[in-house]
Amino acid sequence: MLLGFSQGACLASEFVARTPRRYGALVALSGGLIGESVDPDDYEGDLEGTPVFVGCSDVDPHIPLERVQVTTEVFERLGGDVDERIYEGMGHGVNEDELSAVAELVVDLLDGE
């Protein structure tokens, strides 16, 4: 599982999008793909159903909502099993719902799902 928050989420997302294959999971907390702009057509490959969790606030001061949405689009186009969750008014942080989602992904990995 590749997991990151903020800049770490951006780096993990970019790595997985540029080197797509089956991973245990990708978790991007308050982050997304890197660049002045992101063109989904620039990414090719197959994530083979890799679980992808993308969580962010609708008003994150560092990650615009549009960047989260295009990140989700890229991972869906690459064949990821994407769970995008946008949290109203949360700001730049991690919440209990995100921690629960990550815990479920870890349990699934340990159970071999």
C-alpha positions in Angstrom: 0.0 0.0 0.0 1.2 3.5 -0.9 -0.2 6.1 1.4 0.4 9.8 1.8 -1.0 12.9 3.3 -0.6 16.3 1.6 2.7 16.4 -0.3 3.1 12.7 0.4 -0.3 12.0 -1.2 0.8 14.0 -4.2 4.0 12.0 -4.6 2.3 8.6 -4.1 -0.4 9.5 -6.5 2.0 10.6 -9.2 4.2 7.5 -8.8 1.3 5.2 -9.1 -0.2 7.0 -12.1 3.2 7.0 -13.9 4.0 3.3 -13.0 0.6 1.6 -13.2 0.3 -2.0 -12.2 -1.5 -3.9 -9.5 -0.7 -2.5 -6.0 -2.1 -3.4 -2.7 -3.8 0.0 -2.5 -3.2 3.7 -3.0 -4.4 6.2 -0.3 -4.2 9.9 -1.1 -5.2 12.1 1.8 -5.6 15.7 1.0 -3.5 15.4 -2.2 -3.6 14.6 -5.9 -1.6 14.4 -9.1 1.2 17.0 -9.5 1.6 19.7 -12.1 0.3 23.1 -13.2 -2.4 21.2 -15.0 -3.3 17.5 -15.4 -4.4 15.9 -18.6 -5.9 12.5 -18.1 -4.7 11.5 -21.6 -1.1 11.8 -20.5 -1.4 8.6 -18.3 -1.5 5.1 -19.8 -1.5 1.7 -18.3 -3.6 -0.6 -16.1 -3.9 -0.6 -12.3 -5.7 -3.9 -12.6 -8.4 -3.0 -10.0 -6.0 -1.5 -7.4 -8.1 0.0 -4.6 -7.6 3.8 -4.6 -8.9 6.0 -1.8 -8.9 9.7 -2.4 -10.1 11.9 0.4 -10.0 15.7 0.6 -12.0 18.7 1.7 -14.1 20.8 -0.7 -12.2 23.8 0.6 -8.7 22.6 1.2 -6.4 25.6 0.9 -3.6 23.6 -0.7 -5.5 21.1 -3.0 -8.2 22.6 -5.2 -11.3 20.4 -5.6 -10.8 20.3 -9.3 -7.4 18.7 -8.8 -9.0 16.0 -6.6 -11.6 15.3 -9.3 -9.1 15.0 -12.1 -7.0 12.7 -10.0 -10.0 10.5 -9.5 -10.7 10.6 -13.2 -7.1 9.5 -14.0 -7.2 6.6 -11.6 -10.6 5.4 -12.9 -9.3 5.6 -16.5 -6.3 3.5 -15.4 -8.6 0.8 -14.0 -8.4 1.6 -10.3 -11.2 0.8 -8.0 -11.6 4.4 -6.8 -13.3 5.6 -3.7 -13.4 9.4 -3.7 -14.7 11.1 -0.6 -15.1 14.9 -0.5 -15.6 16.4 3.0 -17.5 19.6 3.4 -15.6 22.4 5.1 -12.9 20.2 6.5 -9.8 22.2 5.5 -6.4 20.5 5.2 -6.4 17.5 7.5 -7.4 13.9 8.1 -10.7 12.8 9.7 -12.1 9.7 11.4 -13.9 8.5 8.2 -10.7 8.5 6.3 -8.9 6.6 9.1 -11.6 4.0 9.0 -11.4 3.6 5.3 -7.6 3.2 5.5 -8.1 0.6 8.3 -10.5 -1.4 6.1 -8.0 -1.4 3.2 -5.3 -2.7 5.6 -7.5 -5.4 6.8 -8.4 -6.4 3.2 -4.7 -6.6 2.4 -3.9 -8.7 5.4 -6.9 -11.0 4.6 -5.6 -11.4 1.0 -8.6 -9.7 -0.7 
